[in-house]
Amino acid sequence: MLEIVSTLRTPTSGTVVVEGHDVVTDVRAARRLIGLAPQSNALDPLATPVEVLEFQGAVLGLGRRAARRRSDELVELFGLGERQDTRIAKLSGGTRRKVDLAVALVGEPSLIVLDEPTTGLDPLARIEFWAELERLSAEDGPRTLLISTQDLHEAEVLATDIVVLREGGVVAHDSPEALKNRVGARTLTLTLDTSEATHDLVEATRAGFVPEPGRPATVRLALPGDPAVLRAALDDIGAVAASVEELRLTDPSLDDVFAVLTAPTTRLKKEPA
């Protein structure tokens, strides 16, 4: 799909339009609006960040001075000044990904396509790269970031709009919060000091606490938003307050969403506006 959007592959069906330009019938105009950062680093390992940025400017038809000016702007934007003359092969993975993104921005595209942008990065580099993407989206002019990822936490951190694909079709399309709300309720998890106390709570519960599989001293309750259920849960907890060791309230995650969406018969559709 990303190759089709980026004009690298011709679709067998359907259409992709970028700001009014069809990526098949108006490919040159569409291509000028798109920047691509592929999953695998494709930079010349013997070149420097400045060299690859200026080369990309030449490919896009910028004059020498314009390419140099744009390179300087991107070096400053991504904080690459101390490494601008270092060979790509000697840069860290996180810095190489920043250069990838900078190359995608040389033509000042309105659509940036990122294919699994943090694959292979360590946790700290991943967080720093997320911060770069958030800052870019917020500060560097109006543009759309189209990101493919299998990291659901990454999707939750970055996305304002999520499309879930399965077997070539759209399974769900909504904001992260709306998807989580549609899949499940908040969960109240309660751990008591003995399995006997847990058993007594389950036997007497008014709210509907159920045992946690594999954890004999723990129970859980899905909170559907009904105040009566919450009040009953507080009454249940009050009755065993002396035995409570831990209480946690958690929201459904995108991992929960994915588990539901990939069930064989699941088909969530976006609610009508």
Secondary structure, 3 states (H helix, E strand, C coil): CHHHHCCCCCCCCCCCEECCEECCCCHHHHHCCEEEECCCCCCCCCCCHHHHHHHHHHHCCCCHHHHHHHHHHHHHHCCCHHHCCCCHHHCCHHHHHHHHHHHHHCCCCCEEEEECCCCCCCHHHHHHHHHHHHHHHHHCCCCEEEEECCCHHHHHHHCCCEEEEECCEEEEEECHHHHHHHHCCEEEEEEECCHHHHHHHHHHCCCCCEEECCEEEEEEEEECCCHHHHHHHHHHHHHCHHHEEEEEEECCCHHHHHHHHCCCCCCCCCCCC
